[in-house]
Amino acid sequence: MSEEKKFDRGSALSIFGSDRREDFMSLAFALIIALGVYLAY
């Protein structure tokens, strides 16, 4: 069995070209949402 399995992260559904940029943008959106919730209550 010389078949190598590669894990697919679903990059075909991503709007960003790189996974690193997608990770940073999702972190930024999470921080903005958390800040909004914190200031609202």
Secondary structure, DSSP 4 states (H G I P E B T S, - for coil): --PPP-----GGG-SSSSHHHHHHHHHHHHHHHHHHHHHH-
